[in-house]
Amino acid sequence: MQKLRKDSGSGVVTIPKKFLEKDDVISDDEVPEGVAVDVERLGRRSYAVRISEDGDFPDLQESEIVERLAAQRLFDEGLRPGSAD
């Protein structure tokens, strides 16, 4: 679990190294300089952090979590993907 810290009036949290390594953001414990990061508020106490790759940010609509939530919503509402309901 991460802890929220204060830095120059903003809240700061780190991203675990194992996640950054898994996504090829860092290698050999080297954090590349100048990598752009976007933080988007999704709702109360929920945020999405995206790290650019070649200047582009991953599309949230194509992320595993958003796809899973969309599928769950369809399931909960009794709809099937591709149905005309």
C-alpha positions as CSV (number, residue, x, y, z in Angstrom):
1,M,0.0,0.0,0.0
2,Q,1.2,3.5,-0.9
3,K,1.1,6.5,1.4
4,L,-0.1,9.9,0.3
5,R,2.6,12.5,1.0
6,K,2.6,16.3,0.8
7,D,5.1,18.0,-1.6
8,S,4.8,21.8,-2.3
9,G,1.1,21.7,-1.5
10,S,0.3,18.7,-3.7
11,G,-0.4,15.1,-2.8
12,V,2.3,12.8,-4.0
13,V,2.3,9.0,-4.3
14,T,4.8,6.6,-6.0
15,I,4.1,3.9,-8.5
16,P,5.5,0.6,-7.4
17,K,8.7,-0.4,-9.3
18,K,7.3,-3.8,-10.2
19,F,4.4,-2.1,-12.2
20,L,6.8,0.2,-14.0
21,E,9.1,-2.7,-14.9
22,K,6.1,-4.8,-16.1
23,D,5.1,-1.9,-18.5
24,D,8.7,-1.3,-19.7
25,V,8.7,2.2,-18.2
26,I,11.9,1.5,-16.3
27,S,14.7,-1.0,-16.8
28,D,17.7,-1.7,-14.6
29,D,16.2,0.7,-12.0
30,E,16.7,3.6,-14.4
31,V,13.9,6.1,-14.6
32,P,14.0,7.9,-18.0
33,E,13.9,11.7,-17.9
34,G,11.3,13.7,-19.5
35,V,8.5,11.1,-19.5
36,A,5.1,12.8,-19.5
37,V,2.5,11.6,-17.0
38,D,-1.2,12.4,-17.0
39,V,-3.4,12.2,-14.0
40,E,-7.1,12.3,-14.6
41,R,-9.8,12.3,-11.9
42,L,-12.3,9.5,-12.5
43,G,-14.6,10.2,-9.6
44,R,-14.5,10.6,-5.8
45,R,-11.1,9.4,-4.6
46,S,-10.4,7.6,-7.9
47,Y,-7.7,8.6,-10.4
48,A,-6.2,7.3,-13.5
49,V,-2.4,7.7,-14.0
50,R,-1.2,7.4,-17.6
51,I,2.4,7.4,-18.7
52,S,3.2,8.5,-22.3
53,E,5.0,6.2,-24.7
54,D,6.5,8.0,-27.7
55,G,4.6,11.1,-26.8
56,D,1.1,9.5,-26.7
57,F,-0.9,8.5,-23.7
58,P,-2.7,5.1,-23.6
59,D,-6.5,5.5,-24.4
60,L,-8.5,4.9,-21.2
61,Q,-11.3,3.3,-23.3
62,E,-8.9,0.6,-24.4
63,S,-7.6,-0.2,-20.9
64,E,-8.4,-3.6,-19.2
65,I,-10.3,-2.0,-16.3
66,V,-12.6,0.2,-18.5
67,E,-13.4,-2.8,-20.7
68,R,-14.1,-5.0,-17.7
69,L,-16.4,-2.3,-16.2
70,A,-18.2,-1.8,-19.5
71,A,-18.8,-5.6,-19.8
72,Q,-20.0,-5.8,-16.2
73,R,-22.5,-2.9,-16.8
74,L,-23.8,-4.8,-19.9
75,F,-24.1,-8.0,-17.8
76,D,-25.8,-6.2,-14.9
77,E,-28.3,-4.6,-17.2
78,G,-29.1,-7.9,-18.9
79,L,-27.8,-6.7,-22.3
80,R,-25.6,-8.7,-24.6
81,P,-22.9,-7.0,-26.7
82,G,-24.3,-6.4,-30.2
83,S,-27.9,-6.7,-29.2
84,A,-30.4,-4.0,-30.4
85,D,-31.8,-3.4,-26.9
